[in-house]
Amino acid sequence: MFFEKRFLKAIDQIRAQVAVPLRIELWNGRQFDFCSDPSVTVTIPSSWALRYFISPNLNKLGEAFVEGHIRVEGSSKNVFKVAEGLARSVTARLPAVFQRVTHHSRDRDREAIQYHYDVANDFYALFLDRGMVYSCAYYRHDSDTLEAAQSQKLDHILNKLMLKPGEKFLDIGCGWGALVIRAAQKYGAIATGITLSQNQFDSAQEQIQRAGLGDRCRVLLCDYRDLKEADAYDKIASVGMFEHVGLKNLPVYFQAIHRLLKEDGLVLNHGITTSDVESRWLGMGAGEFIDRYVFPHGELPHVSLALKEMASAGLEVVDVESLRRHYARTCEAWSNNLESRRDEAVGIVGERRYRIWQIYLAGCAYGFSHGWMNLYQVLCSKAENSELRQQPLTRDYMYGGPP
């Protein structure tokens, strides 16, 4: 009875503030519609579960959904839109709640990477492209498929780096190996990738051997902090990696890149940033949900913090490009792919983990499209040797294809 009274009061307050396409059905048959034509139905099977709808936020609602304490019918896109509307009715805006400080050690980072990436290669294959590229795609045209956009992204990175045959190329956080394979196969580079994921390492090794690139392409299972090379690299890319580094470790990360880069080399960092200038958690409980269920210990810097730490590490920023809209499209494509293959996904990872990824991908698409997060490609050279870098005067060179 206690939860029911508070729930009824909360529902009245929410309906007075927002109109979302939602119908709530209680275990006793009572219904509450939030608009005339609801596209999402939430069934609450017991009075105990009413607690999730009293001062709701994205973390509480996400937990109720993932743990099966409520039943939800509707598309992932509409479900997240409803959840955001409920949470916003309480917060009335998108605040970042507090500054989080996470300790990042080699063991903790390895465990976090393995939790996220070592789910199952077959699971990721359900929603990624054939090359298993798990990062923001690059759409040149509205009609581009995910497959085409991911190939374009690989070339966009390597063209920005002006990668040439015979150059030594390093990919920090190489995923399933698509970028190093592209660098060796299409650009003639001597490519090295590193990852902490055993699944990614095994798959990348297999792909390299299958492509006949074993003499000029390799993947190492190691931490970026432990990478020691007698010779530095001509070009370095880091794609979707620095989100795992931790805010306090950004100086260590960029100093490592500086150490590994040749005097006249180039580095491109491709990573997600928060829109909060203080680099705090995403608001409305989104940050807590992602940390708990998806990316343990992940931290997003604001782009201004990333640029500051790059400069402090001796890297001169040459070019900055936002791909936020591209990532919104990418995540929407992933979300649609996963939802269309629900039964296969549940068969591989189970119902609970499928629900985590279902709402996470839909939430990312929504968050990028609404500017909660951004994605920046930042191109840098060594600041102290900038006269050695013969940079083209315009960006025209970035939009060609492989040499």
Contacts in CASP RR format, 6 or more apart in sequence:
PFRMAT RR
TARGET T0000
AUTHOR 0000-0000-0000
METHOD contacts of the structure
MODEL  1
MFFEKRFLKAIDQIRAQVAVPLRIELWNGRQFDFCSDPSVTVTIPSSWAL
RYFISPNLNKLGEAFVEGHIRVEGSSKNVFKVAEGLARSVTARLPAVFQR
VTHHSRDRDREAIQYHYDVANDFYALFLDRGMVYSCAYYRHDSDTLEAAQ
SQKLDHILNKLMLKPGEKFLDIGCGWGALVIRAAQKYGAIATGITLSQNQ
FDSAQEQIQRAGLGDRCRVLLCDYRDLKEADAYDKIASVGMFEHVGLKNL
PVYFQAIHRLLKEDGLVLNHGITTSDVESRWLGMGAGEFIDRYVFPHGEL
PHVSLALKEMASAGLEVVDVESLRRHYARTCEAWSNNLESRRDEAVGIVG
ERRYRIWQIYLAGCAYGFSHGWMNLYQVLCSKAENSELRQQPLTRDYMYG
GPP
1 47 0 8 1.000
3 47 0 8 1.000
3 48 0 8 1.000
3 50 0 8 1.000
3 51 0 8 1.000
3 54 0 8 1.000
4 47 0 8 1.000
4 50 0 8 1.000
6 50 0 8 1.000
6 54 0 8 1.000
7 50 0 8 1.000
7 53 0 8 1.000
7 54 0 8 1.000
10 53 0 8 1.000
10 54 0 8 1.000
10 55 0 8 1.000
10 56 0 8 1.000
11 24 0 8 1.000
11 32 0 8 1.000
11 53 0 8 1.000
13 89 0 8 1.000
14 34 0 8 1.000
14 56 0 8 1.000
14 86 0 8 1.000
14 89 0 8 1.000
14 90 0 8 1.000
15 32 0 8 1.000
15 34 0 8 1.000
17 89 0 8 1.000
17 92 0 8 1.000
18 34 0 8 1.000
18 85 0 8 1.000
18 86 0 8 1.000
18 88 0 8 1.000
18 89 0 8 1.000
19 34 0 8 1.000
19 35 0 8 1.000
20 34 0 8 1.000
20 35 0 8 1.000
20 40 0 8 1.000
20 81 0 8 1.000
20 82 0 8 1.000
20 85 0 8 1.000
20 86 0 8 1.000
21 34 0 8 1.000
21 35 0 8 1.000
21 37 0 8 1.000
21 38 0 8 1.000
21 39 0 8 1.000
21 40 0 8 1.000
21 78 0 8 1.000
21 81 0 8 1.000
21 82 0 8 1.000
22 33 0 8 1.000
22 34 0 8 1.000
22 35 0 8 1.000
22 38 0 8 1.000
22 40 0 8 1.000
22 41 0 8 1.000
22 42 0 8 1.000
22 82 0 8 1.000
22 86 0 8 1.000
23 31 0 8 1.000
23 32 0 8 1.000
23 33 0 8 1.000
23 34 0 8 1.000
23 38 0 8 1.000
23 40 0 8 1.000
23 41 0 8 1.000
23 42 0 8 1.000
24 31 0 8 1.000
24 32 0 8 1.000
24 34 0 8 1.000
24 41 0 8 1.000
24 42 0 8 1.000
24 43 0 8 1.000
24 44 0 8 1.000
24 53 0 8 1.000
25 31 0 8 1.000
25 41 0 8 1.000
25 42 0 8 1.000
25 43 0 8 1.000
25 44 0 8 1.000
26 44 0 8 1.000
27 43 0 8 1.000
27 44 0 8 1.000
27 45 0 8 1.000
27 46 0 8 1.000
27 47 0 8 1.000
39 74 0 8 1.000
39 75 0 8 1.000
39 78 0 8 1.000
40 72 0 8 1.000
40 73 0 8 1.000
40 74 0 8 1.000
40 78 0 8 1.000
40 79 0 8 1.000
40 82 0 8 1.000
41 72 0 8 1.000
41 73 0 8 1.000
41 74 0 8 1.000
42 70 0 8 1.000
42 71 0 8 1.000
42 72 0 8 1.000
42 73 0 8 1.000
42 82 0 8 1.000
43 70 0 8 1.000
43 71 0 8 1.000
43 72 0 8 1.000
43 73 0 8 1.000
44 50 0 8 1.000
44 53 0 8 1.000
44 70 0 8 1.000
45 69 0 8 1.000
45 70 0 8 1.000
45 71 0 8 1.000
48 69 0 8 1.000
49 64 0 8 1.000
49 69 0 8 1.000
49 70 0 8 1.000
52 60 0 8 1.000
52 61 0 8 1.000
52 63 0 8 1.000
52 64 0 8 1.000
52 69 0 8 1.000
52 70 0 8 1.000
53 61 0 8 1.000
53 86 0 8 1.000
55 90 0 8 1.000
56 83 0 8 1.000
56 86 0 8 1.000
56 87 0 8 1.000
56 89 0 8 1.000
56 90 0 8 1.000
57 87 0 8 1.000
57 90 0 8 1.000
57 91 0 8 1.000
57 284 0 8 1.000
57 285 0 8 1.000
58 83 0 8 1.000
58 84 0 8 1.000
58 87 0 8 1.000
58 283 0 8 1.000
58 284 0 8 1.000
58 285 0 8 1.000
58 286 0 8 1.000
58 287 0 8 1.000
58 289 0 8 1.000
59 285 0 8 1.000
59 286 0 8 1.000
59 287 0 8 1.000
59 288 0 8 1.000
59 289 0 8 1.000
59 292 0 8 1.000
60 285 0 8 1.000
61 83 0 8 1.000
61 86 0 8 1.000
61 87 0 8 1.000
62 83 0 8 1.000
62 289 0 8 1.000
62 293 0 8 1.000
62 359 0 8 1.000
63 69 0 8 1.000
63 289 0 8 1.000
63 292 0 8 1.000
64 70 0 8 1.000
65 72 0 8 1.000
65 79 0 8 1.000
65 355 0 8 1.000
65 359 0 8 1.000
66 293 0 8 1.000
66 352 0 8 1.000
66 355 0 8 1.000
66 356 0 8 1.000
66 359 0 8 1.000
67 352 0 8 1.000
68 352 0 8 1.000
68 355 0 8 1.000
72 79 0 8 1.000
75 339 0 8 1.000
76 335 0 8 1.000
76 339 0 8 1.000
76 358 0 8 1.000
76 359 0 8 1.000
76 361 0 8 1.000
76 362 0 8 1.000
77 332 0 8 1.000
77 335 0 8 1.000
77 362 0 8 1.000
77 365 0 8 1.000
77 366 0 8 1.000
79 359 0 8 1.000
79 362 0 8 1.000
80 359 0 8 1.000
80 362 0 8 1.000
80 363 0 8 1.000
80 366 0 8 1.000
81 366 0 8 1.000
83 359 0 8 1.000
84 284 0 8 1.000
84 366 0 8 1.000
87 284 0 8 1.000
87 285 0 8 1.000
88 94 0 8 1.000
88 284 0 8 1.000
91 283 0 8 1.000
91 284 0 8 1.000
94 282 0 8 1.000
94 283 0 8 1.000
94 284 0 8 1.000
94 372 0 8 1.000
95 283 0 8 1.000
95 284 0 8 1.000
96 274 0 8 1.000
96 276 0 8 1.000
96 278 0 8 1.000
96 280 0 8 1.000
96 281 0 8 1.000
96 282 0 8 1.000
96 283 0 8 1.000
97 280 0 8 1.000
97 281 0 8 1.000
97 283 0 8 1.000
97 285 0 8 1.000
98 280 0 8 1.000
98 281 0 8 1.000
99 278 0 8 1.000
99 279 0 8 1.000
99 280 0 8 1.000
100 280 0 8 1.000
100 281 0 8 1.000
100 299 0 8 1.000
101 247 0 8 1.000
101 248 0 8 1.000
102 246 0 8 1.000
102 247 0 8 1.000
102 297 0 8 1.000
102 298 0 8 1.000
102 299 0 8 1.000
104 245 0 8 1.000
104 246 0 8 1.000
104 248 0 8 1.000
104 249 0 8 1.000
104 297 0 8 1.000
106 223 0 8 1.000
106 225 0 8 1.000
106 226 0 8 1.000
108 297 0 8 1.000
109 196 0 8 1.000
109 223 0 8 1.000
109 244 0 8 1.000
109 245 0 8 1.000
109 297 0 8 1.000
110 196 0 8 1.000
110 223 0 8 1.000
111 296 0 8 1.000
112 244 0 8 1.000
112 295 0 8 1.000
112 296 0 8 1.000
112 297 0 8 1.000
112 298 0 8 1.000
113 195 0 8 1.000
113 196 0 8 1.000
113 197 0 8 1.000
113 244 0 8 1.000
114 196 0 8 1.000
114 197 0 8 1.000
114 198 0 8 1.000
115 296 0 8 1.000
116 294 0 8 1.000
116 295 0 8 1.000
116 296 0 8 1.000
117 175 0 8 1.000
117 195 0 8 1.000
117 197 0 8 1.000
117 199 0 8 1.000
117 200 0 8 1.000
118 197 0 8 1.000
118 198 0 8 1.000
118 199 0 8 1.000
118 200 0 8 1.000
119 199 0 8 1.000
119 349 0 8 1.000
119 353 0 8 1.000
120 199 0 8 1.000
120 348 0 8 1.000
120 349 0 8 1.000
121 132 0 8 1.000
121 176 0 8 1.000
121 199 0 8 1.000
121 203 0 8 1.000
122 348 0 8 1.000
123 345 0 8 1.000
123 348 0 8 1.000
123 349 0 8 1.000
124 132 0 8 1.000
124 134 0 8 1.000
124 176 0 8 1.000
125 132 0 8 1.000
126 337 0 8 1.000
126 338 0 8 1.000
126 341 0 8 1.000
126 344 0 8 1.000
126 345 0 8 1.000
126 348 0 8 1.000
127 334 0 8 1.000
127 335 0 8 1.000
127 337 0 8 1.000
127 338 0 8 1.000
127 341 0 8 1.000
127 361 0 8 1.000
128 134 0 8 1.000
128 334 0 8 1.000
128 337 0 8 1.000
129 137 0 8 1.000
129 146 0 8 1.000
129 147 0 8 1.000
129 150 0 8 1.000
130 147 0 8 1.000
131 150 0 8 1.000
131 176 0 8 1.000
131 178 0 8 1.000
132 175 0 8 1.000
132 176 0 8 1.000
132 177 0 8 1.000
132 178 0 8 1.000
132 203 0 8 1.000
133 150 0 8 1.000
133 153 0 8 1.000
133 154 0 8 1.000
133 176 0 8 1.000
133 178 0 8 1.000
133 179 0 8 1.000
134 175 0 8 1.000
134 176 0 8 1.000
135 153 0 8 1.000
135 239 0 8 1.000
135 240 0 8 1.000
135 270 0 8 1.000
135 271 0 8 1.000
136 153 0 8 1.000
136 270 0 8 1.000
136 271 0 8 1.000
136 323 0 8 1.000
136 326 0 8 1.000
136 327 0 8 1.000
136 330 0 8 1.000
136 375 0 8 1.000
137 146 0 8 1.000
137 149 0 8 1.000
137 150 0 8 1.000
137 152 0 8 1.000
137 153 0 8 1.000
137 326 0 8 1.000
137 327 0 8 1.000
137 329 0 8 1.000
137 330 0 8 1.000
137 333 0 8 1.000
138 149 0 8 1.000
138 150 0 8 1.000
138 152 0 8 1.000
138 153 0 8 1.000
138 156 0 8 1.000
138 323 0 8 1.000
138 326 0 8 1.000
139 149 0 8 1.000
139 152 0 8 1.000
139 326 0 8 1.000
139 329 0 8 1.000
140 149 0 8 1.000
140 152 0 8 1.000
144 152 0 8 1.000
146 330 0 8 1.000
146 333 0 8 1.000
146 334 0 8 1.000
146 337 0 8 1.000
149 326 0 8 1.000
149 329 0 8 1.000
149 330 0 8 1.000
150 178 0 8 1.000
154 178 0 8 1.000
154 179 0 8 1.000
154 182 0 8 1.000
155 182 0 8 1.000
155 186 0 8 1.000
155 400 0 8 1.000
155 401 0 8 1.000
155 402 0 8 1.000
156 377 0 8 1.000
156 398 0 8 1.000
157 179 0 8 1.000
157 237 0 8 1.000
157 239 0 8 1.000
157 268 0 8 1.000
157 270 0 8 1.000
157 377 0 8 1.000
158 179 0 8 1.000
158 182 0 8 1.000
158 183 0 8 1.000
158 186 0 8 1.000
158 187 0 8 1.000
158 237 0 8 1.000
158 402 0 8 1.000
159 397 0 8 1.000
159 398 0 8 1.000
159 399 0 8 1.000
159 400 0 8 1.000
159 401 0 8 1.000
160 266 0 8 1.000
160 268 0 8 1.000
160 319 0 8 1.000
160 377 0 8 1.000
160 379 0 8 1.000
160 398 0 8 1.000
161 169 0 8 1.000
161 235 0 8 1.000
161 237 0 8 1.000
161 266 0 8 1.000
161 267 0 8 1.000
161 268 0 8 1.000
161 379 0 8 1.000
162 235 0 8 1.000
162 266 0 8 1.000
162 397 0 8 1.000
163 169 0 8 1.000
163 183 0 8 1.000
163 187 0 8 1.000
163 189 0 8 1.000
163 234 0 8 1.000
163 235 0 8 1.000
164 187 0 8 1.000
164 188 0 8 1.000
164 189 0 8 1.000
164 234 0 8 1.000
164 403 0 8 1.000
165 187 0 8 1.000
165 188 0 8 1.000
165 189 0 8 1.000
165 403 0 8 1.000
166 188 0 8 1.000
166 189 0 8 1.000
166 190 0 8 1.000
167 189 0 8 1.000
167 190 0 8 1.000
167 234 0 8 1.000
167 235 0 8 1.000
168 189 0 8 1.000
168 190 0 8 1.000
168 192 0 8 1.000
168 231 0 8 1.000
168 232 0 8 1.000
168 233 0 8 1.000
168 234 0 8 1.000
168 235 0 8 1.000
168 262 0 8 1.000
169 180 0 8 1.000
169 183 0 8 1.000
169 184 0 8 1.000
169 187 0 8 1.000
169 189 0 8 1.000
169 190 0 8 1.000
169 191 0 8 1.000
169 192 0 8 1.000
169 233 0 8 1.000
169 234 0 8 1.000
169 235 0 8 1.000
169 236 0 8 1.000
169 237 0 8 1.000
170 191 0 8 1.000
170 192 0 8 1.000
170 193 0 8 1.000
170 194 0 8 1.000
170 233 0 8 1.000
170 235 0 8 1.000
170 236 0 8 1.000
170 237 0 8 1.000
170 260 0 8 1.000
171 177 0 8 1.000
171 179 0 8 1.000
171 180 0 8 1.000
171 183 0 8 1.000
171 191 0 8 1.000
171 192 0 8 1.000
171 193 0 8 1.000
171 194 0 8 1.000
171 236 0 8 1.000
171 237 0 8 1.000
171 238 0 8 1.000
171 239 0 8 1.000
172 193 0 8 1.000
172 194 0 8 1.000
172 224 0 8 1.000
172 236 0 8 1.000
172 237 0 8 1.000
172 238 0 8 1.000
172 241 0 8 1.000
172 257 0 8 1.000
173 193 0 8 1.000
173 194 0 8 1.000
173 195 0 8 1.000
173 196 0 8 1.000
173 224 0 8 1.000
173 238 0 8 1.000
173 239 0 8 1.000
173 240 0 8 1.000
173 241 0 8 1.000
174 180 0 8 1.000
174 193 0 8 1.000
174 194 0 8 1.000
174 195 0 8 1.000
174 200 0 8 1.000
174 204 0 8 1.000
174 219 0 8 1.000
175 195 0 8 1.000
175 197 0 8 1.000
175 200 0 8 1.000
175 204 0 8 1.000
176 200 0 8 1.000
176 203 0 8 1.000
176 204 0 8 1.000
176 207 0 8 1.000
177 193 0 8 1.000
177 200 0 8 1.000
177 203 0 8 1.000
177 204 0 8 1.000
177 207 0 8 1.000
177 208 0 8 1.000
177 219 0 8 1.000
179 237 0 8 1.000
179 239 0 8 1.000
180 191 0 8 1.000
180 192 0 8 1.000
180 193 0 8 1.000
180 204 0 8 1.000
180 208 0 8 1.000
180 217 0 8 1.000
180 218 0 8 1.000
180 219 0 8 1.000
181 191 0 8 1.000
181 204 0 8 1.000
181 207 0 8 1.000
181 208 0 8 1.000
181 211 0 8 1.000
181 213 0 8 1.000
181 217 0 8 1.000
183 189 0 8 1.000
183 191 0 8 1.000
183 217 0 8 1.000
184 190 0 8 1.000
184 191 0 8 1.000
184 213 0 8 1.000
184 216 0 8 1.000
184 217 0 8 1.000
185 211 0 8 1.000
185 213 0 8 1.000
185 217 0 8 1.000
186 402 0 8 1.000
187 402 0 8 1.000
187 403 0 8 1.000
188 216 0 8 1.000
189 216 0 8 1.000
189 235 0 8 1.000
190 216 0 8 1.000
190 217 0 8 1.000
191 216 0 8 1.000
191 217 0 8 1.000
191 218 0 8 1.000
192 217 0 8 1.000
192 218 0 8 1.000
192 219 0 8 1.000
192 220 0 8 1.000
192 233 0 8 1.000
193 204 0 8 1.000
193 218 0 8 1.000
193 219 0 8 1.000
193 220 0 8 1.000
194 219 0 8 1.000
194 220 0 8 1.000
194 221 0 8 1.000
194 222 0 8 1.000
194 223 0 8 1.000
194 224 0 8 1.000
194 227 0 8 1.000
195 201 0 8 1.000
195 204 0 8 1.000
195 219 0 8 1.000
195 220 0 8 1.000
195 221 0 8 1.000
196 221 0 8 1.000
196 222 0 8 1.000
196 223 0 8 1.000
198 221 0 8 1.000
201 219 0 8 1.000
201 220 0 8 1.000
201 221 0 8 1.000
204 219 0 8 1.000
205 219 0 8 1.000
208 214 0 8 1.000
208 217 0 8 1.000
208 218 0 8 1.000
208 219 0 8 1.000
211 217 0 8 1.000
220 227 0 8 1.000
224 241 0 8 1.000
224 253 0 8 1.000
224 256 0 8 1.000
225 252 0 8 1.000
225 256 0 8 1.000
227 256 0 8 1.000
227 260 0 8 1.000
229 260 0 8 1.000
232 259 0 8 1.000
232 260 0 8 1.000
232 261 0 8 1.000
232 262 0 8 1.000
232 263 0 8 1.000
233 260 0 8 1.000
233 261 0 8 1.000
233 262 0 8 1.000
233 265 0 8 1.000
234 262 0 8 1.000
234 265 0 8 1.000
234 266 0 8 1.000
235 265 0 8 1.000
235 266 0 8 1.000
235 267 0 8 1.000
236 257 0 8 1.000
236 260 0 8 1.000
236 261 0 8 1.000
236 265 0 8 1.000
236 266 0 8 1.000
236 267 0 8 1.000
236 268 0 8 1.000
237 267 0 8 1.000
237 268 0 8 1.000
237 269 0 8 1.000
237 270 0 8 1.000
238 257 0 8 1.000
238 267 0 8 1.000
238 268 0 8 1.000
238 269 0 8 1.000
238 270 0 8 1.000
238 271 0 8 1.000
239 270 0 8 1.000
239 271 0 8 1.000
240 270 0 8 1.000
240 271 0 8 1.000
240 272 0 8 1.000
241 271 0 8 1.000
242 250 0 8 1.000
242 253 0 8 1.000
242 269 0 8 1.000
242 271 0 8 1.000
242 301 0 8 1.000
242 306 0 8 1.000
243 271 0 8 1.000
243 272 0 8 1.000
243 295 0 8 1.000
243 298 0 8 1.000
243 299 0 8 1.000
243 300 0 8 1.000
244 295 0 8 1.000
244 297 0 8 1.000
244 298 0 8 1.000
245 252 0 8 1.000
245 253 0 8 1.000
245 299 0 8 1.000
246 297 0 8 1.000
246 298 0 8 1.000
246 299 0 8 1.000
247 279 0 8 1.000
247 299 0 8 1.000
247 301 0 8 1.000
247 305 0 8 1.000
250 301 0 8 1.000
250 305 0 8 1.000
250 306 0 8 1.000
250 309 0 8 1.000
251 309 0 8 1.000
251 312 0 8 1.000
251 313 0 8 1.000
253 309 0 8 1.000
254 309 0 8 1.000
254 310 0 8 1.000
254 312 0 8 1.000
254 313 0 8 1.000
254 314 0 8 1.000
254 315 0 8 1.000
255 313 0 8 1.000
257 267 0 8 1.000
257 269 0 8 1.000
257 313 0 8 1.000
257 315 0 8 1.000
258 313 0 8 1.000
258 314 0 8 1.000
258 315 0 8 1.000
258 382 0 8 1.000
261 267 0 8 1.000
261 382 0 8 1.000
263 382 0 8 1.000
263 385 0 8 1.000
263 388 0 8 1.000
264 381 0 8 1.000
264 382 0 8 1.000
264 385 0 8 1.000
264 388 0 8 1.000
264 389 0 8 1.000
265 381 0 8 1.000
265 382 0 8 1.000
265 389 0 8 1.000
266 318 0 8 1.000
266 379 0 8 1.000
266 380 0 8 1.000
266 381 0 8 1.000
266 389 0 8 1.000
267 315 0 8 1.000
267 379 0 8 1.000
267 380 0 8 1.000
267 381 0 8 1.000
268 377 0 8 1.000
268 378 0 8 1.000
268 379 0 8 1.000
268 380 0 8 1.000
269 306 0 8 1.000
269 310 0 8 1.000
269 376 0 8 1.000
269 377 0 8 1.000
269 378 0 8 1.000
269 380 0 8 1.000
270 375 0 8 1.000
270 376 0 8 1.000
270 377 0 8 1.000
270 378 0 8 1.000
271 375 0 8 1.000
271 376 0 8 1.000
271 377 0 8 1.000
272 300 0 8 1.000
272 327 0 8 1.000
272 373 0 8 1.000
272 374 0 8 1.000
272 375 0 8 1.000
273 300 0 8 1.000
273 301 0 8 1.000
273 302 0 8 1.000
273 303 0 8 1.000
273 306 0 8 1.000
273 373 0 8 1.000
273 374 0 8 1.000
273 375 0 8 1.000
273 376 0 8 1.000
274 280 0 8 1.000
274 282 0 8 1.000
274 300 0 8 1.000
274 301 0 8 1.000
274 302 0 8 1.000
274 372 0 8 1.000
274 373 0 8 1.000
274 374 0 8 1.000
275 302 0 8 1.000
275 371 0 8 1.000
275 372 0 8 1.000
275 373 0 8 1.000
275 374 0 8 1.000
276 282 0 8 1.000
276 302 0 8 1.000
277 302 0 8 1.000
277 304 0 8 1.000
278 302 0 8 1.000
279 299 0 8 1.000
279 300 0 8 1.000
279 301 0 8 1.000
279 302 0 8 1.000
279 305 0 8 1.000
281 287 0 8 1.000
281 288 0 8 1.000
281 291 0 8 1.000
282 290 0 8 1.000
282 300 0 8 1.000
282 372 0 8 1.000
282 373 0 8 1.000
286 363 0 8 1.000
286 372 0 8 1.000
290 298 0 8 1.000
290 360 0 8 1.000
291 297 0 8 1.000
291 298 0 8 1.000
293 356 0 8 1.000
293 360 0 8 1.000
294 356 0 8 1.000
294 357 0 8 1.000
294 360 0 8 1.000
300 373 0 8 1.000
301 309 0 8 1.000
303 320 0 8 1.000
303 374 0 8 1.000
303 376 0 8 1.000
303 378 0 8 1.000
306 376 0 8 1.000
306 378 0 8 1.000
307 317 0 8 1.000
307 320 0 8 1.000
307 378 0 8 1.000
310 317 0 8 1.000
310 378 0 8 1.000
310 380 0 8 1.000
311 317 0 8 1.000
311 383 0 8 1.000
314 382 0 8 1.000
314 383 0 8 1.000
314 384 0 8 1.000
315 380 0 8 1.000
315 381 0 8 1.000
315 382 0 8 1.000
315 383 0 8 1.000
316 380 0 8 1.000
316 381 0 8 1.000
316 382 0 8 1.000
316 383 0 8 1.000
316 386 0 8 1.000
317 378 0 8 1.000
317 379 0 8 1.000
317 380 0 8 1.000
318 379 0 8 1.000
318 380 0 8 1.000
318 381 0 8 1.000
318 389 0 8 1.000
318 391 0 8 1.000
319 377 0 8 1.000
319 378 0 8 1.000
319 379 0 8 1.000
319 395 0 8 1.000
320 376 0 8 1.000
320 377 0 8 1.000
320 378 0 8 1.000
320 379 0 8 1.000
321 376 0 8 1.000
321 377 0 8 1.000
322 374 0 8 1.000
322 375 0 8 1.000
322 376 0 8 1.000
323 375 0 8 1.000
323 376 0 8 1.000
323 377 0 8 1.000
324 368 0 8 1.000
324 371 0 8 1.000
324 373 0 8 1.000
324 374 0 8 1.000
324 375 0 8 1.000
325 368 0 8 1.000
325 369 0 8 1.000
326 375 0 8 1.000
327 364 0 8 1.000
327 368 0 8 1.000
327 373 0 8 1.000
327 375 0 8 1.000
328 365 0 8 1.000
328 367 0 8 1.000
328 368 0 8 1.000
328 369 0 8 1.000
331 361 0 8 1.000
331 362 0 8 1.000
331 363 0 8 1.000
331 364 0 8 1.000
331 365 0 8 1.000
331 368 0 8 1.000
332 365 0 8 1.000
332 369 0 8 1.000
334 361 0 8 1.000
334 365 0 8 1.000
335 358 0 8 1.000
335 361 0 8 1.000
335 362 0 8 1.000
335 363 0 8 1.000
335 364 0 8 1.000
335 365 0 8 1.000
338 345 0 8 1.000
338 354 0 8 1.000
338 357 0 8 1.000
338 358 0 8 1.000
338 361 0 8 1.000
339 358 0 8 1.000
342 354 0 8 1.000
342 358 0 8 1.000
345 354 0 8 1.000
345 357 0 8 1.000
346 354 0 8 1.000
349 357 0 8 1.000
364 373 0 8 1.000
367 373 0 8 1.000
368 374 0 8 1.000
368 375 0 8 1.000
381 389 0 8 1.000
381 391 0 8 1.000
382 388 0 8 1.000
382 389 0 8 1.000
END
